[in-house]
Amino acid sequence: MKNVLYVPLDDRPVNLDDVIVQGRSAGIHVITPDRTDLRNRLDTQKTASGTTLLSTSSPVYGDTAKIRQYILDHAASADGFILSADMLAYGGLIGSRRLRTDAGGAYPAYDAAITDLLDVIREVKQAYPDKPMYVMDTIMRLATTSFAEGLDLAVYNESRNFMLQPRRSFAQFEDILSGYNLSPTGEYGSTATFDKEQYYKSRAHKFKTNRYLLEVLAQEGAIDFLAVGVDDANTQGVQINEIHYMEAGINEWLGGTDGQNPDRAVILPDADGLGQSLLARMANHLYRNGATTRYTLEYFGPHGSTLTSPYEYMNVHQNILRHLDIVGGEAVGDAREAEIIAITAADQAPAAVSRMADNYARSVPTVVIDCVGAGAADASITEALLGSRHTGALLGYSGWNTPGNKIGLALGMAQARYAYIVTEIDAAALDLAVNAHGSLLFKRFLKDYFYKRLAIGEIRTYSRAHSLYQNVATLADQNMFLFNSPEDYAHLQAMLRERMQTLTATLAGACAFLNGGSEPARSIRQINGGSWVFSEYTSAVLPYDNPDYLWGRAFEITLNPQVTLQE
């Protein structure tokens, strides 16, 4: 089994637990710093007067010094590295966008504490030049973080709307830094709920880090591949000059074309899918020497080039192509290695399922992306997929959150799995890996639809109805640790666990998994030349006390079902 040292964006399951399971599905042992050192949390303290919440405070960020030392201590035992610059330098994603009173000094000597942390990348690469070093970074999003360091939802809404307004176009680095507040014709006015100058200082500091990673570490070869995700974006606003600058930097410093270089660096809308995408690239490198996987891309509904999310600056088709660049694939007109089915209209789900069944019959591995559901999987698409026994054989699937997230999770899952099953021959290793893959595929449906579309509504309703404070009652579920009583929080945990047991049984009984009928649902265990070897789904359980509100909010839960398959 290969060992990959992984420093996640934060400790939310999509960035940590799921990447670990994805690694097992591809025969990779994902080693990470201690979870206490990766711990990220929203505000953990509050002040109140009666039924009025006055303030929140005391978020938790990762321990950057311990993470840096962990990398050095374990570098020798790793076959490759996937490191989040946000976690390494700032203690995680929310730490990287906290408001600042100081933007740092002049680039490149803008902050010795930050660059010293980042320079561990160079130190490790110099010590182990033949081990792949992949790094993920993010362009700071438009909005602040709700309920971190006292910022509330009103701040989030105002900051996103304010930073979404068009900015004057600049190409030079210093002009971008000094032009954050400039509209195309003048200057923007004051803000009511937050200090925009502190926000601009945060942007400037993070942008300097973006440039340092690209111009210094990637250009000199300390980073073999850099994935830059643009978190919570739009086609206009304060990010656009930064995006164009990074695209120009990829062209100038890394020999890219049109702002991308599939061999060195890619920038695209995503954040939470980057860990899984880079693990797929790692698996492809470790098992297939980076061989490119040829995918056919089929849309069931409008073509992806016509669809752009209000939270992204790139259309769905471009986003899929750029994610393929990350994982080690390419879209071609007539491929038979694998196919991506992107469902962009709910009424096309039956046709998509028919295509999936046809691919199964022709031994074409398939990935499905639900591009219809906003934030959660679409009900009619999910129903159609779960009604087919061929769904259990998918190499990848997602219906969760933004298009970029969905694409990154589905393609990352699929490419890592493909790289493994076309190369591995050991029976015991294949047993462990197919169980991990089945568990991750099962989880995608259990979370993306059954929790995010069904159960979460019940949780939110109860939390809001039992808020301790009238002024946050409509959003109590965003920080249930603070806004609900200990007794109500315990009740919410029990609600979650009981509901997810029921939903796990419902999902397990679908044709896609344990109820395939006379022809049972199976997963691809191995691809041997042109033939497939299968394993059959035999059980699916969710430990009763596993589901929990990791960050104390309804939006994100731990959820680790355990699925077993037999050859």
Phi, psi and omega per residue, in radians:
M1 nan 2.376 3.120
K2 -1.384 2.611 3.077
N3 -1.940 2.191 3.092
V4 -2.133 2.152 3.105
L5 -1.444 2.129 -2.997
Y6 -2.207 2.177 3.000
V7 -1.945 1.928 -3.016
P8 -1.381 2.922 3.067
L9 -1.075 -0.708 3.001
D10 -2.885 -2.988 -3.035
D11 -1.738 0.262 2.991
R12 -1.097 2.560 -3.055
P13 -0.940 -0.647 -3.121
V14 -1.090 -0.492 -3.111
N15 -1.707 -0.264 -3.071
L16 -2.184 -1.215 -3.069
D17 -0.983 -0.810 -3.052
D18 -1.192 -0.568 3.115
V19 -1.221 -0.630 3.100
I20 -1.113 -0.790 3.125
V21 -1.180 -0.702 3.071
Q22 -1.009 -0.718 3.100
G23 -1.043 -0.780 3.122
R24 -1.064 -0.629 -3.140
S25 -1.157 -0.300 -3.135
A26 -2.051 0.368 3.087
G27 1.153 0.513 -3.114
I28 -2.060 2.245 3.017
H29 -1.539 1.932 3.140
V30 -1.529 1.989 3.135
I31 -1.798 2.362 -3.041
T32 -2.339 2.754 2.975
P33 -0.997 2.842 3.109
D34 -0.966 2.453 -3.093
R35 -1.062 -0.521 3.113
T36 -1.166 -0.494 3.119
D37 -1.419 -0.338 3.100
L38 -1.660 -0.077 -2.978
R39 -1.025 2.191 3.010
N40 -2.150 2.376 3.097
R41 -2.552 2.647 2.975
L42 -1.249 -3.096 -3.085
D43 -0.909 2.386 -3.093
T44 -1.941 -0.079 -3.137
Q45 -2.198 2.772 -3.109
K46 -2.611 2.774 2.914
T47 -2.212 2.512 -3.081
A48 -2.589 2.786 3.025
S49 -2.280 1.823 -3.084
G50 1.090 -2.155 -3.129
T51 -1.698 0.333 3.105
T52 -1.997 2.146 3.038
L53 -1.352 2.250 -3.129
L54 -1.682 -0.754 -3.088
S55 -2.870 2.832 2.998
T56 -2.259 2.769 -3.080
S57 -2.832 3.082 2.990
S58 1.171 1.081 2.974
P59 -1.272 3.032 -3.133
V60 -2.168 2.323 3.107
Y61 -2.139 2.865 3.130
G62 -1.160 2.754 -3.135
D63 -1.600 1.685 -3.009
T64 -1.116 -0.643 -3.132
A65 -1.141 -0.759 3.134
K66 -1.195 -0.616 3.109
I67 -1.146 -0.751 3.097
R68 -1.030 -0.777 -3.125
Q69 -1.177 -0.630 3.106
Y70 -1.054 -0.751 3.128
I71 -1.020 -0.817 -3.132
L72 -1.136 -0.714 -3.078
D73 -1.204 -0.496 -3.031
H74 -1.963 0.090 -3.091
A75 -1.074 -0.650 -3.072
A76 -1.119 -0.562 -3.071
S77 -1.536 -0.074 -3.094
A78 -1.631 2.552 3.022
D79 -1.580 -0.237 3.123
G80 -3.006 2.974 -3.031
F81 -2.328 2.394 2.975
I82 -2.267 1.937 -2.990
L83 -2.142 2.322 3.020
S84 -1.518 2.082 3.082
A85 -1.139 -0.574 3.128
D86 -1.103 -0.750 3.120
M87 -1.253 -0.777 -3.094
L88 -1.109 -0.715 -3.048
A89 -1.636 -0.576 -2.989
Y90 -2.147 -0.060 -3.114
G91 1.473 0.281 3.079
G92 2.213 3.078 -3.056
L93 -1.101 -0.817 -3.110
I94 -1.213 -0.516 3.080
G95 -1.189 -0.530 -3.090
S96 -1.283 -0.261 -3.132
R97 -2.095 0.316 3.079
R98 -1.186 2.531 -3.107
L99 -1.133 2.475 -3.050
R100 -2.195 2.668 3.013
T101 -1.722 -0.063 -3.079
D102 -2.459 2.172 3.139
A103 -1.504 0.024 -3.076
G104 1.506 3.094 -3.119
G105 -1.492 -2.897 -3.138
A106 -1.248 2.403 3.091
Y107 -1.149 2.454 0.154
P108 -1.623 -0.143 -3.127
A109 -1.555 0.935 -2.983
Y110 -1.471 -0.458 -3.099
D111 -2.885 1.763 -3.053
A112 -1.078 -0.602 -3.137
A113 -1.114 -0.697 -3.131
I114 -1.262 -0.841 -3.094
T115 -1.171 -0.537 3.054
D116 -1.107 -0.698 3.079
L117 -1.135 -0.810 -3.113
L118 -1.162 -0.517 -3.090
D119 -1.226 -0.136 3.002
V120 -1.099 -0.446 3.071
I121 -1.056 -0.829 3.107
R122 -1.113 -0.756 -3.104
E123 -1.030 -0.773 -3.141
V124 -1.215 -0.737 -3.126
K125 -1.121 -0.660 3.099
Q126 -1.162 -0.629 3.134
A127 -1.297 -0.547 -3.081
Y128 -2.336 1.215 -3.002
P129 -1.101 -0.398 -3.094
D130 -1.572 -0.075 3.133
K131 -1.606 2.260 -3.103
P132 -1.117 2.315 3.118
M133 -2.028 1.888 3.094
Y134 -1.918 2.415 -3.115
V135 -2.262 2.421 3.017
M136 -2.001 2.458 -3.114
D137 -2.402 2.871 3.093
T138 -2.299 2.504 2.873
I139 -1.376 2.260 -3.062
M140 -0.996 2.411 -3.068
R141 -1.291 3.038 -3.112
L142 -1.222 -0.771 -2.998
A143 -1.645 2.799 2.968
T144 -1.354 -3.070 3.118
T145 -1.773 2.174 3.103
S146 -1.199 2.378 3.069
F147 1.046 0.673 2.937
A148 -2.219 2.161 -3.121
E149 0.992 0.680 3.016
G150 1.473 -0.045 3.141
L151 -1.406 2.336 -3.091
D152 -1.910 -3.006 -3.074
L153 -1.153 -0.546 3.096
A154 -1.097 -0.650 3.084
V155 -1.154 -0.782 3.113
Y156 -0.965 -0.878 -3.074
N157 -1.125 -0.793 -3.131
E158 -1.167 -0.747 -3.103
S159 -1.114 -0.733 -3.139
R160 -1.144 -0.784 3.135
N161 -1.131 -0.683 -3.120
F162 -1.188 -0.769 -3.101
M163 -1.388 -0.201 3.078
L164 -1.368 -0.305 -3.113
Q165 -1.162 2.583 -3.081
P166 -1.104 2.501 3.103
R167 -1.960 2.766 3.069
R168 -1.127 2.470 -3.064
S169 -1.394 2.238 3.068
F170 -2.374 2.590 3.112
A171 -1.968 -0.443 -3.099
Q172 -1.493 2.523 -3.029
F173 -0.996 -0.915 -3.096
E174 -1.146 -0.581 3.093
D175 -1.140 -0.672 3.107
I176 -1.105 -0.790 -3.129
L177 -1.069 -0.700 -3.084
S178 -1.529 -0.095 -3.049
G179 -1.909 0.263 -3.097
Y180 -1.042 -0.530 -3.054
N181 -1.719 0.129 -3.064
L182 -1.651 2.169 3.019
S183 -1.425 3.026 3.090
P184 -1.025 -0.386 -3.060
T185 -2.171 -0.102 -3.087
G186 -3.026 -2.420 3.112
E187 -2.174 2.664 3.068
Y188 -1.486 2.646 -3.077
G189 -1.447 -2.788 -3.024
S190 -1.413 2.886 3.052
T191 -1.940 2.706 -3.031
A192 -1.698 -0.589 -2.968
T193 -1.932 -0.156 -3.138
F194 -2.629 2.852 -3.124
D195 -1.541 1.841 -3.067
K196 -1.159 -0.490 3.138
E197 -1.185 -0.637 3.047
Q198 -1.144 -0.692 3.079
Y199 -1.044 -0.817 -3.126
Y200 -1.113 -0.593 3.078
K201 -1.158 -0.668 3.075
S202 -1.098 -0.768 3.124
R203 -1.070 -0.802 -3.095
A204 -1.075 -0.758 -3.140
H205 -1.107 -0.794 -3.134
K206 -1.158 -0.643 -3.138
F207 -1.165 -0.606 3.054
K208 -1.111 -0.673 3.076
T209 -1.147 -0.738 3.065
N210 -0.938 -0.841 -3.104
R211 -1.153 -0.728 -3.109
Y212 -1.050 -0.780 3.125
L213 -1.064 -0.735 -3.085
L214 -1.365 -0.924 -3.007
E215 -1.312 -0.666 -3.075
V216 -1.615 -1.151 -2.976
L217 -1.262 -0.742 3.133
A218 -1.276 -0.732 -3.099
Q219 -1.118 -0.647 -3.122
E220 -1.385 -0.146 3.089
G221 1.676 0.070 3.082
A222 -1.185 -0.481 3.059
I223 -1.901 2.144 3.110
D224 -1.360 -0.634 3.101
F225 -2.578 2.302 -3.131
L226 -2.043 2.118 3.060
A227 -1.865 2.014 -3.118
V228 -1.843 2.001 3.119
G229 -1.722 2.408 3.074
V230 -1.748 1.914 -3.006
D231 -1.534 2.218 3.058
D232 0.902 1.319 -2.969
A233 -2.012 -3.017 3.073
N234 -2.844 2.953 3.141
T235 -1.307 -0.139 3.057
Q236 -2.488 2.961 3.075
G237 2.109 -2.940 -2.958
V238 -1.249 -0.279 -3.132
Q239 -1.441 -0.420 -2.876
I240 -1.065 -0.747 3.107
N241 -1.077 -0.669 3.113
E242 -1.132 -0.754 3.119
I243 -1.037 -0.837 -3.114
H244 -1.139 -0.602 3.105
Y245 -1.141 -0.760 3.122
M246 -1.155 -0.662 3.074
E247 -1.079 -0.764 3.104
A248 -1.118 -0.632 3.104
G249 -1.153 -0.689 3.070
I250 -1.069 -0.701 3.091
N251 -1.131 -0.867 -3.018
E252 -1.307 -0.793 -2.987
W253 -1.613 -0.411 -3.066
L254 -2.147 0.209 3.067
G255 1.192 0.547 -3.114
G256 -1.414 3.062 3.086
T257 -2.313 2.279 -3.115
D258 0.949 0.622 3.035
G259 1.405 0.205 -3.121
Q260 -2.425 2.631 2.988
N261 -2.520 1.783 -3.066
P262 -1.013 -0.308 3.129
D263 -1.620 -0.303 -3.012
R264 -2.247 -0.749 -3.057
A265 -2.828 2.501 3.089
V266 -2.378 2.459 3.032
I267 -2.130 2.347 -3.026
L268 -2.869 2.912 3.102
P269 -1.374 1.945 3.077
D270 3.062 2.823 2.970
A271 -2.600 -1.013 -3.052
D272 -1.285 -0.167 3.073
G273 -1.677 -0.062 -3.017
L274 -1.212 -0.650 -3.134
G275 -1.063 -0.802 -3.131
Q276 -1.223 -0.623 3.101
S277 -1.123 -0.753 -3.131
L278 -1.260 -0.551 3.050
L279 -1.133 -0.628 3.063
A280 -1.105 -0.759 3.092
R281 -1.063 -0.699 3.124
M282 -1.106 -0.811 3.111
A283 -1.040 -0.717 3.136
N284 -1.118 -0.633 3.107
H285 -1.244 -0.802 -3.047
L286 -1.220 -0.604 -3.050
Y287 -1.776 -0.494 -3.008
R288 -2.189 0.226 3.140
N289 0.956 0.545 3.081
G290 1.378 0.272 3.127
A291 -1.022 2.433 -3.097
T292 -1.392 2.312 3.060
T293 -1.623 2.261 -3.101
R294 -1.603 2.114 -3.137
Y295 -2.002 2.383 2.842
T296 -1.506 2.412 -3.140
L297 -2.028 2.064 -3.123
E298 -2.141 2.279 3.080
Y299 -1.733 2.348 3.024
F300 -1.962 1.575 -2.966
G301 2.211 -2.867 -3.125
P302 -0.999 2.555 3.100
H303 -1.090 2.500 -3.081
G304 -1.063 -0.385 3.124
S305 -1.197 -0.247 3.140
T306 -1.677 0.016 -3.011
L307 -2.118 2.133 3.054
T308 -2.335 2.147 -3.137
S309 -1.207 2.568 3.048
P310 -1.159 -0.138 3.101
Y311 -1.863 0.255 -3.132
E312 -2.478 2.769 -3.127
Y313 -1.850 -0.049 -3.061
M314 -2.160 2.487 -3.135
N315 -1.275 2.904 -3.026
V316 -1.053 -0.708 -3.120
H317 -1.123 -0.817 3.088
Q318 -1.048 -0.685 -3.107
N319 -1.122 -0.722 3.084
I320 -1.102 -0.775 -3.135
L321 -1.079 -0.713 -3.131
R322 -1.232 -0.626 3.058
H323 -1.155 -0.626 3.056
L324 -1.074 -0.665 3.075
D325 -1.025 -0.698 -3.121
I326 -1.192 -0.868 -2.990
V327 -1.318 -0.335 -3.130
G328 1.832 0.599 3.124
G329 -2.220 3.058 3.018
E330 -2.606 2.596 3.102
A331 -1.576 2.214 3.133
V332 -2.259 2.853 -3.031
G333 -1.284 -0.547 -3.032
D334 -2.483 1.347 -3.113
A335 -1.852 2.676 3.015
R336 -2.239 0.218 3.031
E337 -1.321 -0.826 -3.114
A338 -2.846 2.836 3.134
E339 -2.350 2.466 3.025
I340 -1.791 2.149 3.038
I341 -1.834 1.930 3.115
A342 -1.819 1.956 -3.114
I343 -1.605 1.985 -3.076
T344 -1.972 0.027 3.039
A345 -2.503 2.252 -3.050
A346 -1.073 -0.606 -3.098
D347 -1.273 -0.093 3.092
Q348 -1.674 0.078 -3.128
A349 -1.043 -0.759 3.107
P350 -1.031 -0.698 3.124
A351 -1.162 -0.650 3.112
A352 -1.140 -0.716 3.119
V353 -1.143 -0.658 3.074
S354 -1.093 -0.711 3.101
R355 -1.130 -0.691 3.107
M356 -1.063 -0.733 3.115
A357 -1.158 -0.678 3.099
D358 -1.116 -0.727 3.086
N359 -1.077 -0.698 3.109
Y360 -1.030 -0.799 -3.117
A361 -1.147 -0.536 -3.112
R362 -1.685 0.136 -3.141
S363 1.015 0.853 3.043
V364 -1.934 1.898 3.112
P365 -1.012 2.506 -2.962
T366 -2.290 2.520 3.025
V367 -2.100 2.381 3.095
V368 -2.105 2.315 3.068
I369 -2.127 2.126 3.067
D370 -1.478 1.754 -3.110
C371 -1.656 0.159 -3.083
V372 -1.661 -0.892 -3.100
G373 -1.058 2.349 3.127
A374 -1.720 1.818 -3.138
G375 1.543 -0.578 3.110
A376 -2.433 2.820 -3.107
A377 -1.109 2.566 3.123
D378 -1.293 2.442 -3.047
A379 -1.133 -0.830 -3.070
S380 -1.212 -0.616 3.089
I381 -1.172 -0.771 3.130
T382 -1.072 -0.763 3.130
E383 -1.041 -0.753 3.141
A384 -1.146 -0.742 -3.129
L385 -1.160 -0.761 -3.096
L386 -1.275 -0.266 3.071
G387 -1.427 -0.020 -3.113
S388 -2.019 2.286 3.096
R389 -1.209 -0.291 -3.128
H390 -1.303 -0.308 3.137
T391 -1.095 -0.583 3.128
G392 -1.102 -0.278 -3.136
A393 -1.681 0.059 3.133
L394 -1.071 2.497 3.031
L395 -1.422 -0.429 -3.137
G396 -2.799 2.626 3.099
Y397 -2.811 2.555 2.932
S398 -2.797 2.594 3.013
G399 -2.343 0.316 -2.977
W400 -1.727 2.214 2.900
N401 1.240 -2.478 -3.023
T402 -1.226 2.821 3.059
P403 -0.923 -0.747 3.140
G404 -1.071 -0.729 3.086
N405 -1.078 -0.852 -3.124
K406 -1.007 -0.797 -3.104
I407 -1.132 -0.810 -3.116
G408 -1.084 -0.740 -3.130
L409 -1.189 -0.808 -3.091
A410 -1.167 -0.837 -3.108
L411 -1.247 -0.635 3.091
G412 -1.085 -0.812 3.113
M413 -1.032 -0.785 -3.059
A414 -1.224 -0.810 -3.052
Q415 -1.207 -0.668 3.088
A416 -1.083 -0.774 -3.137
R417 -1.137 -0.749 -3.116
Y418 -1.083 -0.777 -3.119
A419 -1.024 -0.575 -3.092
Y420 -1.406 -0.820 -2.992
I421 -1.316 -0.237 3.058
V422 -1.593 -0.065 -3.092
T423 -2.151 -0.528 -3.048
E424 -1.408 2.469 3.122
I425 -2.210 -0.201 -3.103
D426 -1.259 2.210 -3.031
A427 -1.136 -0.773 -3.117
A428 -1.131 -0.715 3.119
A429 -1.123 -0.692 3.131
L430 -1.160 -0.596 3.074
D431 -1.046 -0.895 -3.114
L432 -1.088 -0.719 -3.057
A433 -1.222 -0.692 -3.110
V434 -1.212 -0.577 3.057
N435 -1.133 -0.703 3.109
A436 -1.138 -0.753 -3.141
H437 -1.120 -0.780 3.111
G438 -1.061 -0.663 3.123
S439 -1.143 -0.715 -3.125
L440 -1.228 -0.693 3.095
L441 -1.123 -0.767 3.097
F442 -1.047 -0.739 3.135
K443 -1.087 -0.678 -3.111
R444 -1.000 -0.763 3.111
F445 -1.255 -0.698 -3.111
L446 -1.119 -0.663 3.131
K447 -1.489 -0.919 -2.951
D448 -1.126 -0.551 3.120
Y449 -1.966 -1.038 -2.959
F450 -1.146 -0.633 3.045
Y451 -1.502 -0.954 -2.979
K452 -1.224 -0.438 -3.138
R453 -1.759 -0.513 -3.041
L454 -1.929 -1.136 -2.968
A455 -1.195 -0.584 -3.047
I456 -1.076 -0.556 3.126
G457 -1.103 -0.691 3.114
E458 -1.169 -0.703 3.135
I459 -1.105 -0.826 -3.116
R460 -1.096 -0.724 -3.121
T461 -1.067 -0.815 -3.131
Y462 -1.150 -0.805 -3.109
S463 -1.028 -0.779 -3.100
R464 -1.225 -0.617 3.134
A465 -1.238 -0.342 -3.095
H466 -2.056 0.497 3.112
S467 -1.123 2.451 3.067
L468 -1.261 -0.351 -2.961
Y469 -2.270 2.240 -3.081
Q470 -1.126 -0.606 -3.029
N471 -1.365 -0.120 3.046
V472 -2.208 0.333 -3.060
A473 -1.057 -0.624 -3.079
T474 -1.332 -0.103 3.125
L475 -2.424 0.501 -3.111
A476 -1.052 -0.526 -3.099
D477 -1.211 -0.117 3.120
Q478 -1.428 -0.252 3.027
N479 -2.742 1.280 -3.027
M480 -1.187 -0.420 3.046
F481 -0.982 -0.707 -3.048
L482 -1.694 -0.572 -2.940
F483 -1.702 -0.144 3.030
N484 -2.062 2.704 3.130
S485 -1.226 2.782 3.070
P486 -0.966 -0.656 3.137
E487 -1.171 -0.745 3.117
D488 -1.218 -0.591 3.094
Y489 -1.124 -0.733 3.084
A490 -1.080 -0.674 3.098
H491 -1.144 -0.691 3.116
L492 -1.125 -0.657 3.065
Q493 -1.108 -0.774 3.128
A494 -1.112 -0.717 3.080
M495 -0.995 -0.832 -3.115
L496 -1.044 -0.833 -3.051
R497 -1.189 -0.726 3.101
E498 -1.137 -0.787 -3.096
R499 -1.128 -0.721 -3.090
M500 -1.263 -0.453 3.010
Q501 -1.120 -0.783 3.125
T502 -1.101 -0.785 -3.101
L503 -1.218 -0.570 3.059
T504 -1.090 -0.755 3.107
A505 -1.113 -0.682 3.103
T506 -1.101 -0.814 -3.135
L507 -1.145 -0.737 3.140
A508 -1.039 -0.564 -3.125
G509 -1.422 0.036 3.124
A510 -1.308 2.723 3.110
C511 -1.012 -0.509 -3.090
A512 -1.173 -0.324 -3.041
F513 -2.203 -1.573 -2.969
L514 -1.694 -0.137 -3.058
N515 -2.069 0.889 -3.126
G516 -1.310 -0.120 3.104
G517 1.418 -2.539 -3.082
S518 -1.120 -0.441 3.048
E519 -2.027 1.683 -2.997
P520 -1.119 2.704 3.080
A521 -1.209 2.430 -3.097
R522 -2.377 2.762 3.039
S523 -2.005 2.650 3.121
I524 -1.305 2.038 -3.118
R525 -1.501 -0.674 -3.063
Q526 -2.773 2.537 2.977
I527 -1.961 2.032 -3.080
N528 -2.022 1.687 -3.016
G529 1.172 -2.134 3.119
G530 -1.687 0.022 -3.070
S531 -1.879 2.639 3.127
W532 -1.845 2.454 2.957
V533 -1.936 2.336 -3.005
F534 -1.961 2.793 2.872
S535 -2.194 2.507 -3.070
E536 -1.711 2.415 3.072
Y537 -1.155 2.225 -3.116
T538 -2.122 -0.458 3.119
S539 -2.765 2.719 3.069
A540 -2.605 2.111 -3.136
V541 -2.324 2.674 3.033
L542 -2.163 1.994 3.101
P543 -0.914 2.330 -2.988
Y544 -0.993 -0.750 -3.048
D545 -1.589 0.162 3.138
N546 -1.270 -0.856 -3.110
P547 -1.077 2.269 -3.139
D548 -2.739 2.816 3.125
Y549 -1.574 1.532 -3.001
L550 -0.960 -0.761 -3.129
W551 -1.743 0.203 3.131
G552 1.260 0.346 3.139
R553 -2.334 2.722 -3.089
A554 -1.215 -0.463 -3.023
F555 -1.055 -0.592 -3.011
E556 -2.278 2.219 3.097
I557 -2.290 2.696 2.915
T558 -1.336 2.519 -3.079
L559 -2.850 1.774 -3.050
N560 -2.226 1.333 3.084
P561 -1.158 2.683 -3.138
Q562 -2.089 1.968 -3.089
V563 -1.908 2.430 3.126
T564 -2.085 2.394 3.078
L565 -2.219 2.694 3.099
Q566 -2.276 2.526 -3.114
E567 -1.209 nan nan
